[in-house]
Amino acid sequence: MEQITKKTEIPLPVLGNGTVLVDTHCHLDMSTYEADYDAVLAQALAAGVTRIVSVGIDLASSRSAIGLADQHEGIYATVGVHPHNVAELTEADYEALRILCRQPKVVAYGEIGLDYVKNYTPVALQKEHFARQVALARELELPLVVHDREAHDDIMEILESAGSFPAGGVMHCFSGDVVLARRVLALGFHISIPGVVTFAKAEMLQETVREIPLGALVLETDGPFLAPVPQRGKRNEPRLLLFTAQKVAELKGLSLDEVARQTTMNAVQLFGLEER
């Protein structure tokens, strides 16, 4: 008899009644969602992911994120220019960013930071525009969404020298160790945990999750990137945040609902989201 080798799909974890999650970082405006955008949102809501922060990486995507937020009750937007895209920033662009930040569903400034892996933009320009955007976010009293790829020391030098951050911020897709995490927390920032935490070789991130208080953590997909196990390598989307939350619960010896409740509260407070 021929053996059946087709893999059984692992079902999503299930939240308890009334328990919800917030996807604090997703790129909903990207073309990979165009064909089934409504289904992606419906499936997220059905899984208990009731709010999504759609993140801007340049002027065009910031405008798109605001447009999506205006169309959907549970979607919010950020405004900012990613380090890959800062080389051509002009004074007019900065004024446009300032104006966009006044839109009512803009909840943070970012995604901004430094990326020393791709290096699409010279380091000096990355640092110049990161510092300038940090200053703008502080002026506008918006939380920061910070991108850090192999740039820990320079990121922290710029942030620590900028002064206090009353509105807080988040280190998106955290990739450092516990020592770095504690420096980030000292700024009044949160640590954002992506689907990478489910990867077998993500021991450093897993140790950070164990050691850092749950009250300092938020969860993200970074969709369409970095889908968690068991969907690794496929398109990431908000409903898959359940796998990330489940892994965090396992690492901290807590229930899925406990992790969902606390990280949702953290996100609501950080971004000033409406309670629902």
VOPAGU-2260 file (C-alpha; in pm, 1 decimal, decimal comma):
REM VOPAGU-2260
SITE   aa  ch    i         X         Y         Z
SITE  MET   A    0       0,0       0,0       0,0
SITE  GLU   A    1     128,9     344,3     -92,3
SITE  GLN   A    2     225,2     544,3     215,2
SITE  ILE   A    3      57,6     883,9     258,9
SITE  THR   A    4     325,5    1143,8     328,6
SITE  LYS   A    5     124,6    1464,2     313,1
SITE  LYS   A    6     186,5    1675,4     622,1
SITE  THR   A    7    -104,1    1764,8     846,3
SITE  GLU   A    8    -128,6    2142,0     888,4
SITE  ILE   A    9     -79,3    2249,9    1248,3
SITE  PRO   A   10    -385,0    2445,8    1363,1
SITE  LEU   A   11    -364,5    2793,4    1509,4
SITE  PRO   A   12    -361,8    2816,1    1887,9
SITE  VAL   A   13    -698,2    2930,5    2024,4
SITE  LEU   A   14    -750,4    3226,3    2257,0
SITE  GLY   A   15   -1003,0    3215,7    2538,3
SITE  ASN   A   16   -1330,4    3403,7    2513,5
SITE  GLY   A   17   -1275,4    3779,0    2527,0
SITE  THR   A   18    -897,0    3750,6    2493,8
SITE  VAL   A   19    -740,1    3932,0    2198,1
SITE  LEU   A   20    -401,0    4015,9    2049,1
SITE  VAL   A   21    -249,4    4323,6    1886,2
SITE  ASP   A   22     -12,2    4290,6    1589,6
SITE  THR   A   23     209,1    4590,4    1660,6
SITE  HIS   A   24     404,4    4582,5    1334,0
SITE  CYS   A   25     277,4    4473,3     992,0
SITE  HIS   A   26     324,6    4613,8     641,2
SITE  LEU   A   27     -33,7    4578,4     524,4
SITE  ASP   A   28      17,5    4810,4     227,7
SITE  MET   A   29     266,6    4575,3      58,3
SITE  SER   A   30     162,3    4415,9    -269,9
SITE  THR   A   31     174,8    4061,4    -132,2
SITE  TYR   A   32    -158,5    4128,1      42,3
SITE  GLU   A   33    -337,3    4289,3    -252,9
SITE  ALA   A   34    -505,0    3978,7    -390,6
SITE  ASP   A   35    -670,2    3871,4     -63,2
SITE  TYR   A   36    -647,9    4174,0     164,2
SITE  ASP   A   37   -1005,0    4144,7     296,3
SITE  ALA   A   38    -956,6    3775,1     370,8
SITE  VAL   A   39    -632,1    3847,2     558,5
SITE  LEU   A   40    -814,1    4094,6     781,8
SITE  ALA   A   41   -1114,1    3865,4     830,7
SITE  GLN   A   42    -895,4    3569,2     925,3
SITE  ALA   A   43    -697,1    3784,6    1167,9
SITE  LEU   A   44   -1015,2    3900,6    1338,9
SITE  ALA   A   45   -1150,1    3545,9    1354,6
SITE  ALA   A   46    -826,8    3436,1    1525,0
SITE  GLY   A   47    -853,9    3716,1    1783,3
SITE  VAL   A   48    -607,0    3965,6    1636,6
SITE  THR   A   49    -838,9    4263,9    1666,1
SITE  ARG   A   50    -595,0    4548,6    1608,7
SITE  ILE   A   51    -304,2    4588,7    1366,1
SITE  VAL   A   52     -48,0    4867,4    1338,6
SITE  SER   A   53      41,3    4916,7     971,6
SITE  VAL   A   54     392,2    5056,7     951,6
SITE  GLY   A   55     527,9    5318,4     712,3
SITE  ILE   A   56     875,6    5286,5     563,1
SITE  ASP   A   57     872,2    5592,1     335,8
SITE  LEU   A   58     634,7    5872,8     244,0
SITE  ALA   A   59     429,6    5663,2       3,2
SITE  SER   A   60     382,8    5369,7     239,8
SITE  SER   A   61     310,4    5604,8     530,0
SITE  ARG   A   62      29,6    5757,9     325,7
SITE  SER   A   63     -94,2    5410,7     233,5
SITE  ALA   A   64     -89,2    5298,8     596,7
SITE  ILE   A   65    -297,5    5602,4     694,2
SITE  GLY   A   66    -540,4    5526,2     412,0
SITE  LEU   A   67    -586,5    5169,0     533,4
SITE  ALA   A   68    -631,2    5286,7     891,1
SITE  ASP   A   69    -897,4    5532,0     782,7
SITE  GLN   A   70   -1088,0    5252,4     608,5
SITE  HIS   A   71   -1083,2    4999,1     893,1
SITE  GLU   A   72   -1171,5    5038,7    1258,5
SITE  GLY   A   73    -901,4    4810,2    1397,3
SITE  ILE   A   74    -609,3    4934,6    1188,0
SITE  TYR   A   75    -369,7    5209,9    1293,9
SITE  ALA   A   76     -75,0    5368,5    1114,4
SITE  THR   A   77     279,4    5483,9    1169,4
SITE  VAL   A   78     473,2    5741,2     970,5
SITE  GLY   A   79     846,4    5736,2     904,1
SITE  VAL   A   80    1131,8    5661,4     665,3
SITE  HIS   A   81    1325,2    5334,4     693,0
SITE  PRO   A   82    1707,9    5349,4     680,3
SITE  HIS   A   83    1700,9    5187,4     336,4
SITE  ASN   A   84    1507,6    5487,4     204,4
SITE  VAL   A   85    1658,5    5796,0     369,9
SITE  ALA   A   86    1922,0    5887,7     110,9
SITE  GLU   A   87    1687,8    6110,0     -90,6
SITE  LEU   A   88    1502,9    6277,0     198,0
SITE  THR   A   89    1453,8    6652,2     147,3
SITE  GLU   A   90    1333,7    6939,6     362,3
SITE  ALA   A   91     998,8    6918,6     183,0
SITE  ASP   A   92     978,3    6550,7     277,3
SITE  TYR   A   93    1033,0    6632,7     642,5
SITE  GLU   A   94     753,4    6886,2     629,6
SITE  ALA   A   95     529,5    6626,6     463,0
SITE  LEU   A   96     613,9    6376,8     738,0
SITE  ARG   A   97     526,0    6633,5    1001,6
SITE  ILE   A   98     187,6    6695,9     837,9
SITE  LEU   A   99     110,3    6323,3     804,4
SITE  CYS   A  100     177,2    6272,7    1174,6
SITE  ARG   A  101    -121,5    6495,8    1253,3
SITE  GLN   A  102    -365,7    6239,4    1114,6
SITE  PRO   A  103    -582,5    6099,3    1396,1
SITE  LYS   A  104    -499,6    5731,1    1348,3
SITE  VAL   A  105    -121,4    5780,6    1342,0
SITE  VAL   A  106      -2,3    5619,1    1664,8
SITE  ALA   A  107     378,3    5622,8    1630,8
SITE  TYR   A  108     676,7    5750,5    1434,7
SITE  GLY   A  109     868,0    5486,4    1244,4
SITE  GLU   A  110     995,4    5255,5    1115,0
SITE  ILE   A  111    1327,0    5438,1    1149,9
SITE  GLY   A  112    1674,5    5330,0    1250,5
SITE  LEU   A  113    1997,9    5183,8    1118,8
SITE  ASP   A  114    2061,6    4878,0     901,4
SITE  TYR   A  115    2423,7    4764,7     868,1
SITE  VAL   A  116    2332,8    4437,0     694,3
SITE  LYS   A  117    2191,6    4565,2     367,1
SITE  ASN   A  118    2369,4    4903,0     373,0
SITE  TYR   A  119    2149,9    5037,6      93,8
SITE  THR   A  120    2225,3    5385,0     231,6
SITE  PRO   A  121    2570,6    5506,3     346,5
SITE  VAL   A  122    2611,7    5478,4     723,1
SITE  ALA   A  123    2671,4    5850,4     771,5
SITE  LEU   A  124    2340,4    5933,8     603,7
SITE  GLN   A  125    2158,4    5664,1     796,8
SITE  LYS   A  126    2282,9    5807,3    1126,2
SITE  GLU   A  127    2207,1    6166,5    1027,1
SITE  HIS   A  128    1847,3    6092,8     932,4
SITE  PHE   A  129    1787,7    5855,4    1221,6
SITE  ALA   A  130    1891,3    6125,4    1469,1
SITE  ARG   A  131    1681,8    6383,2    1288,4
SITE  GLN   A  132    1372,5    6162,6    1282,1
SITE  VAL   A  133    1420,6    6076,1    1649,9
SITE  ALA   A  134    1418,6    6447,6    1724,9
SITE  LEU   A  135    1103,9    6496,4    1517,9
SITE  ALA   A  136     924,5    6212,8    1696,6
SITE  ARG   A  137    1017,9    6361,4    2034,5
SITE  GLU   A  138     893,0    6702,8    1922,0
SITE  LEU   A  139     562,9    6550,5    1806,4
SITE  GLU   A  140     536,7    6342,0    2125,1
SITE  LEU   A  141     494,8    6017,5    1934,7
SITE  PRO   A  142     634,3    5675,9    2034,6
SITE  LEU   A  143     927,8    5557,9    1825,3
SITE  VAL   A  144     938,3    5238,1    1620,1
SITE  VAL   A  145    1309,6    5155,0    1583,5
SITE  HIS   A  146    1472,2    4927,3    1325,3
SITE  ASP   A  147    1809,8    4787,0    1434,7
SITE  ARG   A  148    2005,6    4538,1    1224,9
SITE  GLU   A  149    2359,6    4481,0    1350,5
SITE  ALA   A  150    2379,5    4845,6    1457,0
SITE  HIS   A  151    2321,4    4809,9    1832,0
SITE  ASP   A  152    2596,5    5042,6    1954,9
SITE  ASP   A  153    2516,9    5328,5    1716,5
SITE  ILE   A  154    2141,0    5291,8    1773,8
SITE  MET   A  155    2183,1    5313,1    2149,2
SITE  GLU   A  156    2431,4    5601,0    2130,7
SITE  ILE   A  157    2184,7    5810,7    1928,7
SITE  LEU   A  158    1886,6    5718,5    2146,1
SITE  GLU   A  159    2065,1    5764,2    2477,7
SITE  SER   A  160    2204,5    6101,3    2374,7
SITE  ALA   A  161    1865,4    6229,9    2252,8
SITE  GLY   A  162    1721,1    6285,3    2598,9
SITE  SER   A  163    1407,3    6142,0    2754,9
SITE  PHE   A  164    1122,9    5979,2    2561,9
SITE  PRO   A  165     798,4    6058,4    2745,1
SITE  ALA   A  166     596,5    5888,0    2469,9
SITE  GLY   A  167     814,2    5577,4    2484,0
SITE  GLY   A  168     898,0    5356,3    2193,2
SITE  VAL   A  169     960,5    5002,3    2078,7
SITE  MET   A  170    1263,6    4815,5    1952,7
SITE  HIS   A  171    1103,6    4641,8    1656,1
SITE  CYS   A  172    1196,0    4282,0    1576,7
SITE  PHE   A  173    1443,2    4270,7    1865,1
SITE  SER   A  174    1768,9    4097,1    1775,4
SITE  GLY   A  175    2000,4    4172,1    2065,6
SITE  ASP   A  176    2080,7    4000,1    2394,5
SITE  VAL   A  177    1949,5    4049,5    2746,9
SITE  VAL   A  178    2207,8    4318,9    2821,3
SITE  LEU   A  179    2093,2    4524,5    2522,4
SITE  ALA   A  180    1729,9    4463,5    2614,2
SITE  ARG   A  181    1787,1    4612,1    2958,0
SITE  ARG   A  182    1945,4    4922,2    2803,5
SITE  VAL   A  183    1640,1    4955,7    2580,2
SITE  LEU   A  184    1407,0    4923,5    2878,5
SITE  ALA   A  185    1603,3    5194,1    3060,7
SITE  LEU   A  186    1490,5    5435,6    2787,9
SITE  GLY   A  187    1128,4    5353,7    2870,5
SITE  PHE   A  188    1092,8    5147,6    2552,0
SITE  HIS   A  189     925,7    4812,3    2491,3
SITE  ILE   A  190    1081,4    4504,9    2330,3
SITE  SER   A  191     891,4    4369,2    2028,7
SITE  ILE   A  192     899,8    3994,0    1973,5
SITE  PRO   A  193     863,0    3862,3    1615,5
SITE  GLY   A  194     801,7    3514,2    1480,1
SITE  VAL   A  195    1178,4    3456,9    1485,8
SITE  VAL   A  196    1132,8    3353,2    1850,7
SITE  THR   A  197     984,6    3024,9    1723,0
SITE  PHE   A  198    1295,8    2937,3    1520,9
SITE  ALA   A  199    1507,2    2654,4    1661,7
SITE  LYS   A  200    1830,5    2853,5    1651,6
SITE  ALA   A  201    1689,4    3172,4    1809,3
SITE  GLU   A  202    1837,2    3090,4    2150,9
SITE  MET   A  203    1943,2    3448,8    2228,0
SITE  LEU   A  204    1598,1    3590,4    2158,4
SITE  GLN   A  205    1437,4    3308,4    2353,4
SITE  GLU   A  206    1661,3    3384,0    2651,6
SITE  THR   A  207    1564,6    3751,1    2628,9
SITE  VAL   A  208    1195,9    3656,3    2641,0
SITE  ARG   A  209    1258,8    3443,8    2950,8
SITE  GLU   A  210    1447,2    3720,4    3131,1
SITE  ILE   A  211    1256,6    4037,8    3038,6
SITE  PRO   A  212     931,1    4110,7    3225,0
SITE  LEU   A  213     614,8    4040,8    3029,4
SITE  GLY   A  214     504,0    4397,5    3101,9
SITE  ALA   A  215     782,3    4519,8    2872,4
SITE  LEU   A  216     696,8    4299,6    2572,3
SITE  VAL   A  217     475,8    4349,5    2269,1
SITE  LEU   A  218     421,9    4108,4    1979,4
SITE  GLU   A  219     451,7    4159,1    1604,9
SITE  THR   A  220     441,3    3973,4    1276,5
SITE  ASP   A  221     652,4    4210,3    1062,4
SITE  GLY   A  222     426,5    4067,4     791,8
SITE  PRO   A  223     473,4    3971,4     519,3
SITE  PHE   A  224     819,3    3878,1     649,3
SITE  LEU   A  225     945,3    3633,7     916,0
SITE  ALA   A  226     653,8    3395,0     944,3
SITE  PRO   A  227     675,3    3181,3    1258,5
SITE  VAL   A  228     711,8    2805,8    1273,3
SITE  PRO   A  229     517,1    2609,8    1148,2
SITE  GLN   A  230     461,2    2856,9     860,7
SITE  ARG   A  231     826,7    2961,4     829,1
SITE  GLY   A  232     917,7    3053,7     473,0
SITE  LYS   A  233     560,9    3139,8     378,2
SITE  ARG   A  234     388,8    3476,9     375,1
SITE  ASN   A  235     344,9    3610,6     725,4
SITE  GLU   A  236      12,4    3767,0     820,2
SITE  PRO   A  237    -155,4    3885,9    1140,7
SITE  ARG   A  238    -340,5    3562,1    1226,7
SITE  LEU   A  239      -3,7    3385,2    1258,8
SITE  LEU   A  240      74,2    3605,4    1558,9
SITE  LEU   A  241     -95,4    3328,3    1760,6
SITE  PHE   A  242     208,0    3101,8    1707,4
SITE  THR   A  243     443,3    3373,2    1833,4
SITE  ALA   A  244     226,7    3435,1    2138,2
SITE  GLN   A  245     215,4    3063,0    2211,0
SITE  LYS   A  246     596,0    3039,1    2200,0
SITE  VAL   A  247     631,2    3335,2    2436,6
SITE  ALA   A  248     386,7    3166,9    2673,2
SITE  GLU   A  249     588,9    2845,2    2660,5
SITE  LEU   A  250     916,7    3027,7    2729,7
SITE  LYS   A  251     771,0    3215,7    3025,2
SITE  GLY   A  252     574,6    2924,8    3170,0
SITE  LEU   A  253     245,2    3110,6    3131,8
SITE  SER   A  254     -82,6    3045,9    2957,4
SITE  LEU   A  255    -147,0    3180,0    2609,2
SITE  ASP   A  256    -428,3    3395,6    2745,2
SITE  GLU   A  257    -202,6    3551,8    3010,4
SITE  VAL   A  258      49,4    3648,8    2743,4
SITE  ALA   A  259    -225,7    3780,9    2516,9
SITE  ARG   A  260    -384,6    3991,7    2789,6
SITE  GLN   A  261     -59,7    4151,4    2907,1
SITE  THR   A  262      96,0    4216,2    2566,7
SITE  THR   A  263    -232,6    4362,0    2444,6
SITE  MET   A  264    -244,1    4593,8    2744,8
SITE  ASN   A  265     117,3    4693,2    2675,8
SITE  ALA   A  266      38,6    4774,9    2311,3
SITE  VAL   A  267    -277,5    4966,8    2397,6
SITE  GLN   A  268     -89,2    5181,0    2647,8
SITE  LEU   A  269     215,5    5237,3    2427,6
SITE  PHE   A  270      27,4    5337,4    2115,8
SITE  GLY   A  271    -281,6    5488,3    2274,6
SITE  LEU   A  272    -509,9    5242,0    2098,6
SITE  GLU   A  273    -879,8    5239,1    2160,3
SITE  GLU   A  274    -994,6    4972,8    2405,0
SITE  ARG   A  275   -1171,0    4692,9    2218,8
